Amino acid sequence: MSLPILLRSSQRKSSPEIIARAQLLSRHPKLGRPISTREEYRQIVMQVLGGTYVFQYRYDGNRVVMLRLFHGREAR
């Protein structure tokens, strides 16, 4: 069973672009820089439709697991 995802119009517009950027990481998982002393945790900042987004993910040598995604203007 899948649950419907409700998105604001701005989210609907940016969603395909964000997914495309995440797919880029699946092809080139070491693009991001390590975010800790553990090499498998990585982060990359990418432009999506004029906004800056931070993608944090884990790469274990076989697959990429997206951990967090947030807009660059968010306080983190």
C-alpha positions as CSV (number, residue, x, y, z in Angstrom):
1,M,0.0,0.0,0.0
2,S,1.4,3.4,-0.9
3,L,0.3,6.6,0.7
4,P,-0.4,9.7,-1.3
5,I,2.0,12.5,-1.0
6,L,0.5,16.0,-0.9
7,L,2.8,18.8,-2.3
8,R,2.4,22.5,-2.6
9,S,2.6,23.8,-6.1
10,S,6.2,25.0,-5.6
11,Q,7.1,21.5,-4.3
12,R,5.5,19.8,-7.3
13,K,7.6,22.0,-9.6
14,S,10.9,21.3,-7.8
15,S,10.3,17.6,-7.0
16,P,11.4,16.2,-10.4
17,E,14.5,18.4,-10.3
18,I,15.4,17.2,-6.8
19,I,14.9,13.6,-7.8
20,A,17.1,14.1,-10.9
21,R,19.9,15.5,-8.6
22,A,19.5,12.5,-6.3
23,Q,19.8,10.1,-9.3
24,L,23.0,11.9,-10.2
25,L,24.4,10.7,-6.8
26,S,23.4,7.2,-7.6
27,R,25.7,7.3,-10.7
28,H,28.5,9.3,-9.0
29,P,28.2,8.6,-5.3
30,K,31.5,10.1,-4.3
31,L,30.6,13.6,-5.6
32,G,29.8,14.8,-2.1
33,R,32.4,15.5,0.6
34,P,32.6,13.4,3.8
35,I,30.6,15.0,6.7
36,S,32.3,13.2,9.5
37,T,35.3,11.0,10.2
38,R,33.4,8.1,8.6
39,E,33.9,8.2,4.8
40,E,30.5,6.7,4.0
41,Y,28.5,9.7,5.3
42,R,28.6,12.4,2.7
43,Q,27.1,15.8,1.8
44,I,26.8,17.8,-1.4
45,V,25.2,21.2,-2.1
46,M,23.4,21.5,-5.4
47,Q,21.3,24.2,-7.2
48,V,17.7,23.2,-7.9
49,L,15.6,25.7,-9.8
50,G,17.5,28.7,-8.5
51,G,17.5,27.4,-4.9
52,T,20.3,25.8,-3.0
53,Y,19.7,22.4,-1.5
54,V,21.9,20.3,0.8
55,F,21.8,16.5,0.2
56,Q,23.1,14.3,3.0
57,Y,23.5,10.7,2.2
58,R,25.3,7.4,3.0
59,Y,27.2,5.4,0.5
60,D,28.3,2.0,1.6
61,G,30.1,1.0,-1.6
62,N,27.0,-0.6,-3.1
63,R,24.1,1.9,-2.7
64,V,23.2,5.5,-1.9
65,V,20.8,6.1,1.0
66,M,19.4,9.6,1.2
67,L,19.5,10.7,4.9
68,R,18.4,14.3,4.8
69,L,17.6,16.9,2.2
70,F,17.0,20.5,3.1
71,H,17.0,24.0,1.6
72,G,20.1,26.0,2.1
73,R,18.3,28.8,3.9
74,E,17.1,26.5,6.7
75,A,19.0,26.9,9.9
76,R,21.0,23.7,10.6
